Amino acid sequence: MKPNTSHIPFNLPYIHPDLPSFIKDVASSHNFFRNQGPFYQKIKQQLSQWIKHTNIFPTPSCTNALEIAAMVLDIKPGDEIILPSYTFSSTANAFVLRGAVLRFADVLPHFPSLDPLSVKQQITIRTKALVWVHYGGQATATKEILEICKKHNIVLIEDAAQAIGAYHNDTSLGTLGDLSAISFHETKNLGCAQGGALIVNNPIFLEKAMHHLQCGTNRHDFMGGKTSAYTWVNKGSNGILAEPLCAILSFHLEYLDEVNNRRRKLWHTYYQHLSPLADKNIQTGIADSGGNGHIFYLLFSNRKIRDQYKNKLIDKGIQTTTHYEPLHKSPFFSISQGRVVLPQTEKFGDGLLRLPLHHYLKDNEQMYLIEEIMRLSQSIN
Ligand SMILES: Cc1ncc(COP(=O)(O)O)c(C=O)c1O
């Protein structure tokens, strides 16, 4: 049945109803403007319940966290990085900015995250790190990826941009790699308009990371009373999330379970009703109890059919969206680096369509959407 709304948006950023009064209460304090003030510290504590340690640093974005990770590894021109092509430009830029050579690995046939067999084919003596993107907040082929990194002594970086609050078995995503980056951008399950975090799981990188995050200085030693002044000790950037955004993020993090549970429920309803479309050559993602319900997608057999669905759904007031255009086919990469063929990645680039999934999507809107998709599947093929 058509819901009482003319438009179902693809996404609406989460805003807790008490946020405005909370901001009003805290904004008049000078602490609200302090660098690494009380809310910055509080986020570290809040996230440590999930990460199980406090080596987690709120950053201005996930992009920034990835760039700091590349600095921590001291990536130099000619170093090779293995990564998926089915990802956002930030995953690659962090390393390209330091002169790295990108070695794109293909994704799995049934899910757009790294295929361990393809990863193995990209390893050379110059391989410095593997960047593992948790598409839609789900980790796949986990055992194999961890084994490859261990066996070949490759540093593992998790691009957990979409994975806040997601698990693999009982382990939080973001704690599997040496370094990890998460996003609190408005498009993610929960956030502060724009923000991120760098997680340093491997203690050998901790001190360097703190220098790079603080403009290349040893400010943390000064703050901890270990030196009387701080000075320039390494290269660096400003990787500190501003305190007003920390305040918003800290307030929202209290509702992480509630937000993720609602999304998981919506995800499973989609899955239950739409996975039978496999009979019509329309695939869905894979069910995963540890996922955080970030993305629900349909995978069509080609771009033309995918776009037909997208346009027909817009006519019904339903906004859907495609996702990544593979980086290896992008103007920037293909002009400078030549031709790479990644069949599975191209399949997802051509066929994937994301359905509305956000905290404010009502049950009746979702059912309407599902009915419209089922109806379209009778006429488009
Ligand atoms: C896989 C991936 N990595 C990194 C980013 C960058 O995140 P941010 O917008 O927080 O910089 C995104 C953005 O959506 C992403 O999808």
The ligand as a Tripos MOL2 file, in Angstrom:
@<TRIPOS>MOLECULE
LIG
   16    16     1     0     0
SMALL
NO_CHARGES

@<TRIPOS>ATOM
      1 C1         35.1620    2.8890    1.7470 C.3       1 LIG1
      2 C2         35.2990    4.3370    2.1040 C.ar      1 LIG1
      3 N1         36.4570    4.7790    2.5990 N.ar      1 LIG1
      4 C3         36.6270    6.0660    2.9500 C.ar      1 LIG1
      5 C4         35.6050    6.9800    2.8270 C.ar      1 LIG1
      6 C5         35.8290    8.4100    3.2260 C.3       1 LIG1
      7 O1         35.1240    8.7260    4.4130 O.3       1 LIG1
      8 P1         35.0140   10.2340    4.9020 P.3       1 LIG1
      9 O2         33.8910   10.8670    4.1550 O.co2     1 LIG1
     10 O3         34.7160   10.1400    6.3750 O.co2     1 LIG1
     11 O4         36.3090   10.9050    4.6470 O.co2     1 LIG1
     12 C6         34.3820    6.5700    2.3120 C.ar      1 LIG1
     13 C7         33.2790    7.5230    2.1720 C.2       1 LIG1
     14 O5         32.1330    7.1960    2.0770 O.2       1 LIG1
     15 C8         34.2110    5.2120    1.9400 C.ar      1 LIG1
     16 O6         33.0700    4.7500    1.4090 O.3       1 LIG1
@<TRIPOS>BOND
     1     1     2 1
     2     2     3 ar
     3     2    15 ar
     4     3     4 ar
     5     4     5 ar
     6     5     6 1
     7     5    12 ar
     8     6     7 1
     9     7     8 1
    10     8     9 2
    11     8    10 1
    12     8    11 1
    13    12    13 1
    14    12    15 ar
    15    13    14 2
    16    15    16 1
@<TRIPOS>SUBSTRUCTURE
     1 LIG1         1 GROUP 0 **** ****
